[in-house]
């Protein structure tokens, strides 16, 4: 395919991505954007999958996943996975004398939250850091006795077989509450799909490579499923298939991880372009473009990327205003040198809806707070107007920050 007719749109889209990358160079701003983008992408993924999500149910599910169900619970669990993807997926494995890594499945809590996977990784890193390598031999009573292997967090290179297997496991945590390894057929098909992605990125420059790779994945059938019939250029076929409800595994991969392809193809340093919310804003256009010609898909995709950047820059400005408002509100209460209120603000972007009983352990580990201290700080946040009680009934209190969970246009 000749790139000449698409060159103006291509240059405009890549310049837009450059502006977004520059806007996210600040670590604090990038942290806020990553957490916010994960929640919006989770809501958009539910929408793309043909379901409806109530924002109030979603908010309560983020606060107490064990008391939620349906699409709200699914979106809450997916938000944890989507927030982790820009940081990279890791697998916790025990050192083994045989060559090559052997990742093991994570064990989830009964509520099946995706946070367990991150907690397991943090625990592994903490255990590794606590080992005194210099004094290990001196403290060992029996020189012939080997120490018990400590689980270590092993980074998974993105868009490899191990990374894809881990993505499949974590996706099933969000769907079923437990990690499920891919079948042999899906794993074999995954190797072919990854080879096609690599070829698309190597063949086409920049954003054109990402567009080709995303199209190839989204159109790829699951192993064992019948292939689509009809010519891709047939408008009647495209119109009929645009309303299909069946979702393939490769479409899920696109919705979860396509920002990584854009990041690699365009050599972005900081931006993780939130593609899923952009696709959800025009579901019909997305599906029609996907079933059309490669040129039609690429033209639609480049326009979507420009629209995506506009929405993300607007959202960044909104998050900056929220942060400034929070800082102004807690300033009179945070004058004490030992106040933890400023430390809680970045955490609130990670978890803008919570119950004290469920976050007390996290606060104790990260901020050194007791359960009583957690209750006192929450009351101070409420007094400052940063969080409010959303339960509206007797029993455990649900708190939520004044963030918009489903902003206009997602």
Secondary structure, 3 states (H helix, E strand, C coil): CCCHHHHHHHHHHHHHHHHHHHHCCCHHHHHHHHHHHHHHHHHHHHHHCCCCCCHHHHHHHHHCHHHCCHHHHHHHHHHHHHHHHCCCCEEEECCCCCCCCCCCCCCCCCCCCCHHHHHHHHHHHHHHHCCCCCCHHHHCCCCCCCCCCCCEEEECCCCCHHHHHHHHHHHHHHHHCCCCCCCHHHHHHHHHHHHHHHHHHHHCCHHHHHHHHHHHHHCCCCCCCCCCCCCCCCHHHHHHHCCCCCCCHHHHHHHHHHHHHHHHHCCCCCCCCCHHHHHHCCHHHHHHHHHCCHHHHHHHHHHHHHHHHHHHHHHHHHHHHHHHHHHHHHHCCCCCCCCCHHHHHHHHHHCCEECHHHHHHHHHHHHCCCHHHHHHHHHHHHHCCCEEECCCCCCCCCEEECCCCCCCCC
